[in-house]
């Protein structure tokens, strides 16, 4: 058990506890969604009343490499029975990475009330809470309308290149130390998806997991301030977070923007699968330098 | 139904730290293996016993981790 006071965070309204979800999952104004790479974990058992979103097929454009279009997001929301007034609660396996990706897209398309379940699927299971294998009946066609995309939340390649050249933004590499150094080209056990290993020159290595406790919940505000501030990422200038495909960096984006309250934080979803395959892009190799270097 | 008997342990496979977690849903045991850093799921297995589910998850994770190339930096 960790002694974390969620109310201390800059935007505590973006997090809910497992108990809150247990108390509200049947509320018609609340839509709980389990998000992961695919729906295999969901199919094995999920929070009662939750539906599933698969990152691979439902939260990315399956033809172009992109996030959903406004129309695609509206369709997803309508099919989920989500109204513009609904409270959208997201959780998932893989430490809430893909839930954070869905949170990021929901914010890009202007959904006001989005929350992550602190600790995700792992905490729900570990607490021995009720599990269902039934897919709930959903009343679709809510007339959901998304806003124009808020692209201030997203970093594109030219912005990252400029940040690398002129240090206009802090670049935060949230991958593992071995991915950062170039020792491995993908997380252990996963297929290599880039031509070169290493990191964007000037990026600080702050693996996503340092922001989380062993039970999957987020660390306290003070711990997070020390973690990122200790690496010079204190909100005094814009921040761009990246990883391999943008899902782990969604987790860090959430921490920086909503728990620490930094104003200008972007998720670079192109991440290393873009930068690490670019022709002519500079790459650094080697372990992270100590803070301040 | 509830998840019961959730447990988690860490071991090393092919030189990489791995988390193995398991739990029971009704009569079925579920096991998952993930690479600790970063924490991506490598295997999800169901079986009739905890031992079988964990052993199969470990075997699959070991197979995948064995393919990971380490590059000289």
Interface residues (C-beta under 8 A of the other chain):
Chain A: X37 X40 X41 X44 X45 X93 X94 X95 X122 X124 X125 X126 X128 X129 X130 X131 X132 X175 X176 X177 X178 X179 X181 X182 X183 X184 X185 X186 X187 X188 X189 X190 X192 X197 X207 X208 X209 X243 X248 X285 X286 X287
Chain B: X1 X2 X3 X4 X6 X8 X16 X21 X23 X25 X30 X32 X34 X35 X37 X38 X39 X40 X41 X42 X44 X46 X61 X64 X65 X67 X68 X69 X70 X71 X73
